[in-house]
């Protein structure tokens, strides 16, 4: 009897092997189905599938999509990485950043230089998933000298695969650079101990995961990669599509795309490979307004990069899918919420009510409950989908504009209204209270203003504009105006007014409020005729639809009379102002801030009309009422003192007027800040009071300061700048009146 022979069998595809040591007869009927077909009755046999570690086609060449012919910017980073590659070895370099920022392009450039210029063996492994990492690393071991039997044992689980790979890397006769590309899940590297330093070479890891503990191990250096500087981003477009437009046109497109390398590459490829169309850079820029990321991704066909990592509309979804699979689907909900604001820094205080359960986000799909807001926020930070930044002393998070556009485009229709409402409520809750005038409140307003515009833009695009969203944006515009940034306030107020009229109609109360606010800013910018043309029909429409005593009608009348005052129509201005004062007294009461503010305006108009009888007494009474009802430091109290000081100056009491103007100046600086345009109005009155007393040099110094600052802040053509220039010239040219007191 002979000894049984060893049994061996191997199968491929869906075939199976049966082996036996005795004399047995085996018959098997095998049915082969075409791909995609299945039996009509019953179910085909499906055994447990085991992943097969198919070796990559190459580890000596980077198997990546299109890379730039010239790597723009990244100079300092490349110097650090070159030093690591050409050094003695043993280091791990981690390159982290958001999807599309060019990590693979940097790695590819370093790889090419290491092989071509420094005699290193270049080894490239796709580390995006377990199967590709394991297969690639075993191929690296084979490249470095591992025998077929050793590789088969490691592949079959009979030998520690990572130990085998690193044994051959450590004993390599040639120095090497190993790139582990797209290692977005550090756990894959950690669980198999695939990432190790070696004396024989350098490891470069590219990843979206910014904060893994694995990147903080000894011998590991971490480098953050962001977007390109604007000029370098412009050059990327010019490199790819040199004939599509001027440098300035390319700069506009680069700025709109947020200088993101992936978006620039796709846009440049699109422009360079057009067949049926022939868009210029300027035309492409206009099209971006309509189609955004969908247009950018059309360039993928020209780059040969149609897979998700090479599409701006899909590349970040890989990270979100990974987070969802890891138990954090809320990260998607939070990023969708952020997409309803702007790509500017978002103060963490804006998100605080969501973390306290006050935003209604638990009704989303997936729901974003209060307890999950912070884990979702940290997950977005960890995966480089947002960054933590500090702006004006506020801790903020910031996402890239192209990312937000692509996320917003993918929000399900059923979720949009809920998200827009939540974004509006959070924005409203984050606004400073009425009358808050601290530097921190002003900086908070500056941070929130872009998000009011962003919310309005998203709401307009999807037909979600409501009276509430208009009022929120109009309030932000008013706060920006009160902070003294009148140009920014006009941009926002104009957007709010136009959007409200389009979606709500001209006669809607929210539209009246918004457009009245727009008129206020035009008035301050010295565009009096334009402001009058806007405010007249608003006031007439409010009279007709809301009635003469409605607060919004009175507000529109108040703003219109100020413009008419500057235009010289004093009679009509006085008629409107008296109606406003009567209406506010009746509707709001004598103690209301709006009523007291109107009384200040009446005094200013009386001075212009030279009605000086009883003026000083009325002004002193107003100051007393404001101090008693609003407090001595309230800005309306400060305005009342200003009215009194002007009366004192007109009555020849220059020294008293100067002292009071100094008090007014201190109050306005405390309330507005030193650089607010309204402070300059008091300073010029101080100059007049000094001049009236014969203090020629002091008056000239104040006049010169006002003229220079008004020109810088308001422009040379602003009426108040023209007036300040004229006063400055008068002070320097004409001696004081003979009866004036000496200095």
HELIX and SHEET records of a PDB file:
HELIX    1   1 UNK A   75  UNK A   86  1                                  12    
HELIX    2   2 UNK A  103  UNK A  118  1                                  16    
HELIX    3   3 UNK A  130  UNK A  143  1                                  14    
HELIX    4   4 UNK A  148  UNK A  155  1                                   8    
HELIX    5   5 UNK A  161  UNK A  170  1                                  10    
HELIX    6   6 UNK A  186  UNK A  191  1                                   6    
HELIX    7   7 UNK A  213  UNK A  216  5                                   4    
HELIX    8   8 UNK A  230  UNK A  240  1                                  11    
HELIX    9   9 UNK A  247  UNK A  256  1                                  10    
HELIX   10  10 UNK A  261  UNK A  272  1                                  12    
HELIX   11  11 UNK A  281  UNK A  291  1                                  11    
HELIX   12  12 UNK A  293  UNK A  297  1                                   5    
HELIX   13  13 UNK A  300  UNK A  303  1                                   4    
HELIX   14  14 UNK A  308  UNK A  310  5                                   3    
HELIX   15  15 UNK A  315  UNK A  325  1                                  11    
HELIX   16  16 UNK A  330  UNK A  338  1                                   9    
HELIX   17  17 UNK A  348  UNK A  355  1                                   8    
HELIX   18  18 UNK A  361  UNK A  363  5                                   3    
HELIX   19  19 UNK A  370  UNK A  382  1                                  13    
HELIX   20  20 UNK A  401  UNK A  409  1                                   9    
HELIX   21  21 UNK A  413  UNK A  430  1                                  18    
HELIX   22  22 UNK A  439  UNK A  461  1                                  23    
HELIX   23  23 UNK A  467  UNK A  482  1                                  16    
HELIX   24  24 UNK A  486  UNK A  504  1                                  19    
HELIX   25  25 UNK A  509  UNK A  524  1                                  16    
HELIX   26  26 UNK A  528  UNK A  545  1                                  18    
HELIX   27  27 UNK A  551  UNK A  567  1                                  17    
HELIX   28  28 UNK A  570  UNK A  588  1                                  19    
HELIX   29  29 UNK A  593  UNK A  608  1                                  16    
HELIX   30  30 UNK A  615  UNK A  629  1                                  15    
HELIX   31  31 UNK A  635  UNK A  650  1                                  16    
HELIX   32  32 UNK A  654  UNK A  672  1                                  19    
HELIX   33  33 UNK A  677  UNK A  692  1                                  16    
HELIX   34  34 UNK A  696  UNK A  714  1                                  19    
HELIX   35  35 UNK A  719  UNK A  733  1                                  15    
SHEET    1   A 5 UNK A 121  UNK A 126  0                                        
SHEET    2   A 5 UNK A 176  UNK A 181  1                                        
SHEET    3   A 5 UNK A 201  UNK A 207  1                                        
SHEET    4   A 5 UNK A  92  UNK A  96  1                                        
SHEET    5   A 5 UNK A 220  UNK A 224  1                                        
SHEET    1   B 3 UNK A 346  UNK A 347  0                                        
SHEET    2   B 3 UNK A 394  UNK A 398 -1                                        
SHEET    3   B 3 UNK A 387  UNK A 391 -1                                        
END                                                                             
